[in-house]
Amino acid sequence: MRDFTTDLAEVRRRVDEARAYLKIDEARSRIAVLEVEVARPDLWDDQEHAKRVNSEYSGLRDDLDGFARLERSVEDLEVLHEMAREADDESQEPELDAGIAAARRSLDDLELRSLFTGPHDVADAIVQINAKDGGVDAQDWSEILLRMYARWAERRGFDVEIGDVSQGTEAGILSADFTIRGRWAYGLLTSERGVHRLVRISPFDNQGRRQTSFASVQVWPVLDEPDVEVNEGDIRMEVFRASGAGGQHVNKTSSAVRLIHEPTGLVASSQQERSQLQNRENAMKRLKTMIAAKVEEEREEEMRRIAGAQATVGWGSQIRSYVLQPYQMVKDLRTDTESGNVAAVLDGDLDEFMEAYLRWRRSSGGPQT
């Protein structure tokens, strides 16, 4: 009979670590409070508050239930191992092997949670894509990125809400503004903030020459109550017709709203509602979120500068290259993570890059906002 003592001790150590980084004791205290809140008959009188409460409750419930299942399975394996060793029962070895492997996989998934060190990592994310250098190829590249993030969100069961898409001059898009809703969406998408570079044979070049094009991706957390004052005189409002997939008009009035904050150049849009007033309120909330996040980022950057921290890859820097010609490779320039399966990456297979970034962020002291 094989001795699994070392394997089980390693799994038990990781379970105890998970209890700490998941803050299980704090979660149990918090969920008791939320259970009272969820049971209130008037909870849905304030729908925004009700959504926040239910989202937090659901997330904590998932954490606690998942940890409890894992802990029970490890305890069962420890008991099975002890009984099998006493009886010298080799027939139990396959079940112990499989159980330990399953526990390790579960712990691998849980340990990703420990990499979320930013204050807003759990939040939904506002994402903007803008075509940069490269003309029509950059506009096409921006649309490819929009599809990539939509496919990634779909893989994770997240929702995507399109705020505004500005069509390109010949193909693709000039810009896109959208929200991805799901637990840890912002924490994961912080890895995508920066400039993305594409190298390929241009489909828009009659001579079939290789073209390098660029698109920028900006990401902000969705804050429930952004703590920032905005001068209405600094905001320019534009209205346009809301449109759905394929350019079909949602309605025939100019109800969609785009707000431009002149001092920062930040832009927020909303076309989800039929009322122009409601869309303006939604867009203003998004704009305040962006401004608050920018202020917080600038404050952290200043503190790192004062402390003499080593410079890290900053806002707007090139972060990743996607090469289709003369070879196929996606490489993250911060973490050196690579993939030769470009098609899979462009179809939303981004988790390896995101996890590597989170590990790099924690080890390098990179931006936490």
DOGU-481008 format. One record per residue (C-alpha): x, y, z; residue number from 1. Coordinates in nm, 4 decimals. Each point is the difference from the previous one (the first is absolute). Layout:
N
       px       py       pz   n
        X        Y        Z NUM
...
This chain:
369
       px       py       pz   n
   0.0000   0.0000   0.0000   1
   0.1466   0.3364  -0.1097   2
   0.0533   0.2651   0.2638   3
  -0.1907   0.3203  -0.0941   4
   0.0916   0.1806   0.3223   5
   0.2218   0.2615  -0.1686   6
  -0.2559   0.0703  -0.2758   7
  -0.2852   0.0415   0.2474   8
   0.2101   0.2222   0.2280   9
   0.0753   0.2291  -0.2963  10
  -0.3696   0.0164  -0.0932  11
  -0.0963   0.0715   0.3619  12
   0.2562   0.2824   0.0179  13
  -0.1480   0.1575  -0.3132  14
  -0.3529  -0.0309   0.1421  15
   0.1087   0.1857   0.3145  16
   0.1560   0.2718  -0.2192  17
  -0.3256   0.0245  -0.1963  18
  -0.1901   0.0558   0.3236  19
   0.2216   0.3049   0.0599  20
  -0.0061   0.1633  -0.3443  21
  -0.3709  -0.0670  -0.0485  22
  -0.0570   0.1532   0.3459  23
  -0.2447  -0.2780   0.0851  24
  -0.0643   0.1127   0.3586  25
  -0.0722   0.3568  -0.1137  26
  -0.2216  -0.1299  -0.2802  27
  -0.2095  -0.2025   0.2449  28
  -0.0562   0.3070   0.2166  29
  -0.0854   0.2156  -0.3010  30
  -0.2405  -0.2505  -0.1555  31
  -0.1991  -0.0153   0.3238  32
  -0.0598   0.3736  -0.0351  33
  -0.0864  -0.0320  -0.3700  34
  -0.2495  -0.2813   0.0653  35
  -0.2035   0.2390   0.2145  36
   0.0220   0.2656  -0.2720  37
  -0.1009  -0.2403  -0.2784  38
  -0.3060  -0.1106   0.1970  39
  -0.1338   0.3561   0.0391  40
  -0.3401   0.0321  -0.1757  41
   0.0795   0.3559  -0.1144  42
   0.3470  -0.0841  -0.1380  43
  -0.1004   0.0522  -0.3638  44
  -0.1462   0.3437   0.0643  45
   0.3536   0.1186  -0.0809  46
   0.0987  -0.2170  -0.2957  47
   0.3625   0.1171  -0.0237  48
   0.0570  -0.0753   0.3690  49
  -0.1783  -0.3354  -0.0354  50
   0.2228  -0.1004  -0.2919  51
   0.3146   0.0842   0.1956  52
  -0.1187  -0.1935   0.3054  53
  -0.0992  -0.3064  -0.2030  54
   0.3241   0.0068  -0.1973  55
   0.2115   0.0143   0.3165  56
  -0.2124  -0.2683   0.1658  57
   0.0252  -0.2322  -0.3011  58
   0.3774   0.0443  -0.0237  59
   0.0599  -0.0691   0.3683  60
  -0.2380  -0.2967  -0.0067  61
   0.1941  -0.1495  -0.2917  62
   0.3295   0.0518   0.1867  63
  -0.1249  -0.1606   0.3196  64
  -0.1739  -0.2930  -0.1696  65
   0.2997  -0.0696  -0.2241  66
   0.2429   0.0100   0.2908  67
  -0.2235  -0.2241   0.2117  68
  -0.0188  -0.2588  -0.2809  69
   0.3765   0.0075  -0.0418  70
   0.0636  -0.0342   0.3721  71
  -0.2414  -0.2961   0.0266  72
   0.1612  -0.1758  -0.2960  73
   0.3484   0.0363   0.1538  74
  -0.1251  -0.1286   0.3356  75
  -0.1572  -0.3003  -0.1772  76
   0.3296  -0.0693  -0.1791  77
   0.1926   0.0158   0.3288  78
  -0.2413  -0.2491   0.1608  79
   0.0096  -0.2302  -0.3048  80
   0.3804   0.0063  -0.0009  81
   0.0204  -0.0854   0.3684  82
  -0.2436  -0.2914  -0.0367  83
   0.1700  -0.1315  -0.3136  84
   0.3437   0.0080   0.1645  85
  -0.1271  -0.1849   0.3061  86
  -0.1478  -0.2711  -0.2240  87
   0.2903   0.0194  -0.2510  88
  -0.2717   0.0299  -0.2680  89
   0.1695   0.0821  -0.3321  90
  -0.3377   0.0106  -0.1790  91
  -0.0606   0.3475   0.1481  92
   0.3059   0.1516  -0.1712  93
  -0.1818   0.1065  -0.3228  94
  -0.2720   0.1777   0.1983  95
   0.2574   0.1798   0.2132  96
   0.1993   0.0986  -0.3100  97
  -0.3103   0.1377  -0.1700  98
  -0.1220   0.1782   0.3140  99
   0.3332   0.1719   0.0648 100
   0.0249   0.1076  -0.3646 101
  -0.3530   0.1452   0.0135 102
   0.0784   0.1867   0.3239 103
   0.3136   0.1482  -0.1556 104
  -0.1987   0.1220  -0.3013 105
  -0.2544   0.1640   0.2285 106
   0.2785   0.1648   0.1987 107
   0.1628   0.1266  -0.3200 108
  -0.3282   0.1729  -0.0862 109
  -0.0329   0.1432   0.3505 110
   0.3583   0.1274   0.0072 111
  -0.0748   0.2237  -0.2955 112
  -0.2218   0.1890   0.2462 113
   0.3034   0.0852   0.2123 114
   0.1433   0.1932  -0.2961 115
  -0.2821   0.2549   0.0122 116
   0.1722   0.2611   0.2135 117
  -0.1556   0.3178  -0.1414 118
  -0.2738   0.1801   0.1955 119
  -0.2499  -0.0242  -0.2892 120
   0.0968  -0.3371  -0.1506 121
  -0.3374  -0.1585   0.0826 122
  -0.1916   0.2671  -0.1952 123
  -0.1522   0.0028  -0.3478 124
   0.2153   0.1690  -0.2646 125
  -0.0458   0.2841  -0.2448 126
   0.2164  -0.0566  -0.3086 127
   0.0861   0.2329  -0.2867 128
   0.1812  -0.0963  -0.3189 129
   0.1435   0.2677  -0.2314 130
   0.1670  -0.0447  -0.3382 131
   0.3480   0.1541  -0.0064 132
   0.2768  -0.0076  -0.2633 133
  -0.0646  -0.2126  -0.3060 134
  -0.2945   0.1565  -0.1806 135
  -0.2707  -0.2396  -0.1108 136
   0.2039  -0.2968   0.1292 137
  -0.0053   0.1530   0.3496 138
  -0.3763   0.0448  -0.0268 139
  -0.0395  -0.3627  -0.1065 140
   0.2337  -0.1031   0.2839 141
  -0.2176   0.1910   0.2486 142
  -0.3060  -0.1948  -0.1129 143
   0.1932  -0.3276   0.0353 144
   0.0865   0.0978   0.3581 145
  -0.3649   0.0826   0.0735 146
  -0.0990  -0.3478  -0.1164 147
   0.2874  -0.1563   0.1993 148
  -0.1203   0.1531   0.3261 149
  -0.3631  -0.0866  -0.0735 150
   0.1006  -0.3639  -0.0586 151
   0.2114   0.0001   0.3165 152
  -0.2947   0.1335   0.2012 153
  -0.2282  -0.2631  -0.1523 154
   0.2429  -0.2772   0.0995 155
  -0.0109   0.1183   0.3631 156
  -0.3771   0.0523   0.0097 157
   0.0340   0.3790   0.0257 158
  -0.2436   0.2471  -0.1548 159
   0.1058   0.2615  -0.2558 160
  -0.1866   0.3305  -0.0359 161
   0.0937   0.2149  -0.2990 162
  -0.0009   0.3719   0.0798 163
   0.1138   0.1416  -0.3343 164
   0.1774  -0.1222  -0.3121 165
   0.1359   0.2480  -0.2543 166
   0.0293  -0.1631  -0.3418 167
   0.3220   0.0254  -0.2007 168
   0.0404   0.1956  -0.3221 169
   0.0353  -0.3088  -0.2233 170
  -0.0087  -0.2976   0.2357 171
   0.0182  -0.0831   0.3678 172
  -0.0640   0.2550   0.2732 173
   0.1563   0.3240   0.1158 174
  -0.0945  -0.0648   0.3621 175
  -0.2191  -0.2085   0.2278 176
  -0.1288   0.0611   0.3519 177
  -0.1460  -0.2985   0.1875 178
  -0.0505  -0.1462   0.3457 179
   0.0834  -0.3573   0.1016 180
  -0.1975  -0.1125   0.3033 181
   0.1175  -0.2908   0.2115 182
   0.1783  -0.0665   0.3258 183
   0.3718   0.0918  -0.0271 184
  -0.0525   0.1394  -0.3516 185
   0.2030   0.3132   0.0743 186
   0.2770  -0.1902   0.1776 187
   0.0442  -0.2259  -0.3017 188
  -0.0281   0.2745  -0.2588 189
   0.2648   0.2199   0.1633 190
   0.2420  -0.2224  -0.1922 191
  -0.1335   0.1418  -0.3276 192
   0.0599   0.3694   0.0697 193
   0.2449   0.1440  -0.2519 194
   0.0879  -0.0149  -0.3704 195
  -0.0458  -0.3218  -0.1987 196
   0.2128  -0.0486  -0.3140 197
  -0.0993  -0.2117  -0.3011 198
   0.2401  -0.1121  -0.2756 199
  -0.1519  -0.1689  -0.3069 200
  -0.0364   0.0063  -0.3772 201
  -0.2531   0.2786  -0.0451 202
  -0.3288  -0.1107  -0.1612 203
  -0.0412   0.3624  -0.1082 204
   0.3309   0.0245  -0.1884 205
  -0.0235  -0.0951  -0.3688 206
   0.3705  -0.0841   0.0004 207
  -0.0337  -0.2386   0.2951 208
   0.2574   0.1750   0.2158 209
   0.0512  -0.0608   0.3700 210
  -0.1641   0.2658   0.2178 211
   0.0476   0.0919   0.3660 212
  -0.2990   0.1584   0.1695 213
  -0.0859   0.1073   0.3527 214
  -0.3073   0.0320   0.2196 215
  -0.0233   0.1205   0.3587 216
  -0.2088  -0.1602   0.2739 217
  -0.1027   0.1912   0.3113 218
  -0.1726  -0.1607   0.2988 219
  -0.1779   0.1502   0.3002 220
  -0.1849  -0.1616   0.2932 221
  -0.3733   0.0602   0.0291 222
  -0.0348   0.1885   0.3291 223
  -0.3355   0.0036   0.1802 224
   0.0374   0.3583   0.1198 225
   0.2982   0.1741  -0.1624 226
   0.1493   0.2453   0.2510 227
   0.0703   0.2862  -0.2393 228
  -0.1462   0.3404  -0.0797 229
  -0.0441   0.0847  -0.3671 230
  -0.0547   0.3534  -0.1283 231
  -0.2919  -0.0085  -0.2441 232
   0.1693   0.2787  -0.1964 233
   0.2857  -0.2391  -0.0801 234
  -0.2336  -0.2488  -0.1715 235
  -0.1046   0.0015  -0.3633 236
  -0.3014  -0.2150  -0.0873 237
  -0.0707  -0.1603  -0.3361 238
  -0.3129  -0.1953  -0.0899 239
  -0.0355  -0.2684  -0.2631 240
  -0.2280  -0.2827  -0.1015 241
   0.0448  -0.3174   0.2008 242
   0.0882  -0.2943  -0.2211 243
   0.0158  -0.3733   0.0493 244
   0.1924  -0.2811  -0.1635 245
   0.0388   0.0399  -0.3744 246
  -0.0782   0.3707   0.0192 247
  -0.3738  -0.0502   0.0558 248
  -0.1555   0.2964   0.1794 249
  -0.1411  -0.0729   0.3431 250
  -0.2267   0.3020  -0.0422 251
  -0.0395   0.2879  -0.2431 252
   0.0724   0.2830   0.2434 253
   0.3380   0.1287   0.1135 254
  -0.0257  -0.1419   0.3516 255
   0.3581  -0.1277   0.0395 256
   0.2370   0.2331   0.1814 257
   0.3741   0.0569  -0.0180 258
   0.1698   0.2165   0.2655 259
   0.3476   0.1460  -0.0527 260
   0.1929   0.1319   0.2986 261
   0.2040   0.2790  -0.1564 262
   0.2843   0.0265   0.2597 263
   0.0915  -0.3704  -0.0213 264
  -0.1380  -0.1001  -0.3413 265
  -0.1869  -0.2916   0.1633 266
  -0.3146  -0.1110  -0.1825 267
  -0.2972  -0.1950   0.1371 268
  -0.3062  -0.1149  -0.1926 269
  -0.3315  -0.1688   0.0663 270
  -0.2649  -0.1323  -0.2364 271
  -0.1642  -0.2668   0.2149 272
  -0.3092   0.2042   0.0881 273
  -0.2668   0.1503  -0.2293 274
   0.0002   0.3218   0.1990 275
   0.2710   0.2541  -0.0788 276
  -0.0127   0.1166   0.3628 277
   0.0604  -0.3512   0.1340 278
   0.2843  -0.0524  -0.2455 279
   0.1558   0.3267   0.1109 280
  -0.0196  -0.1087   0.3645 281
   0.1633  -0.3330  -0.0860 282
   0.2704   0.1668  -0.2084 283
   0.0704   0.2505   0.2785 284
   0.0450  -0.2807   0.2505 285
   0.2424  -0.1733  -0.2383 286
   0.1880   0.3258  -0.0555 287
   0.0335   0.0636   0.3739 288
   0.1312  -0.3551   0.0414 289
   0.2672   0.0644  -0.2633 290
   0.1026   0.3323   0.1510 291
   0.0147  -0.1442   0.3542 292
   0.2109  -0.2945  -0.1189 293
   0.2342   0.2333  -0.1898 294
   0.0464   0.2200   0.3069 295
   0.0731  -0.3065   0.2135 296
   0.2474  -0.1340  -0.2547 297
   0.1830   0.3312  -0.0196 298
   0.0183   0.0167   0.3789 299
   0.1516  -0.3514   0.0195 300
   0.2468   0.0841  -0.2755 301
   0.1091   0.3120   0.1892 302
   0.0479  -0.2011   0.3205 303
   0.2162  -0.2537  -0.1874 304
   0.2047   0.2871  -0.1464 305
   0.0516   0.1584   0.3427 306
   0.0979  -0.3370   0.1449 307
   0.2460  -0.0488  -0.2832 308
  -0.1704  -0.3173  -0.1205 309
   0.1330  -0.1544  -0.3170 310
  -0.1926   0.1120  -0.3062 311
  -0.2550  -0.2498  -0.1293 312
  -0.1901  -0.0306  -0.3237 313
  -0.2366   0.2965   0.0090 314
  -0.3266   0.1135  -0.1514 315
   0.0077  -0.0067  -0.3803 316
   0.3209  -0.2012  -0.0310 317
   0.0263  -0.2889  -0.2449 318
  -0.0754  -0.3134   0.1968 319
  -0.0553  -0.2830  -0.2473 320
   0.0877  -0.0965  -0.3552 321
  -0.2118  -0.2221  -0.2246 322
   0.2056  -0.1192  -0.2986 323
  -0.1703  -0.1808  -0.2890 324
   0.2812   0.0448  -0.2543 325
   0.2779  -0.1130  -0.0534 326
  -0.0700  -0.2371   0.2917 327
  -0.2862  -0.0416   0.2463 328
   0.0498   0.1125   0.3573 329
  -0.1722   0.2010   0.2720 330
   0.2429   0.1362   0.2594 331
  -0.0624   0.2123   0.3073 332
   0.2886   0.2436   0.0349 333
  -0.0342   0.0341   0.3778 334
  -0.0130  -0.3654   0.1036 335
   0.1613  -0.1664  -0.3073 336
  -0.3019  -0.2328  -0.0185 337
  -0.0305  -0.1432  -0.3526 338
  -0.2471  -0.2004  -0.2059 339
   0.0409  -0.1379  -0.3493 340
  -0.3761  -0.0511  -0.0344 341
  -0.0928   0.3499  -0.1142 342
  -0.3443  -0.1094  -0.1220 343
  -0.0945  -0.1289   0.3463 344
   0.1200   0.3206   0.1683 345
  -0.1993   0.2163  -0.2413 346
  -0.2995  -0.2223   0.0742 347
   0.0167   0.0981   0.3657 348
   0.2520  -0.2452   0.1484 349
   0.1632   0.2643   0.2217 350
   0.0087  -0.1590   0.3446 351
   0.3669  -0.1015  -0.0170 352
   0.1023   0.3573  -0.0818 353
  -0.2262   0.1467   0.2685 354
   0.1245  -0.2319   0.2757 355
   0.3638   0.0622  -0.0967 356
  -0.0626   0.3750   0.0188 357
  -0.1571  -0.0266   0.3454 358
   0.3025  -0.1967   0.1230 359
   0.2329   0.2589  -0.1565 360
  -0.1998   0.2836   0.1582 361
   0.0264  -0.1525   0.3461 362
   0.3718  -0.0794  -0.0292 363
   0.1065   0.3262  -0.1669 364
  -0.2102   0.2448   0.1952 365
  -0.1808   0.1057  -0.3181 366
  -0.3167   0.2163  -0.0068 367
  -0.2771  -0.1310   0.2278 368
  -0.2858   0.2294  -0.1095 369
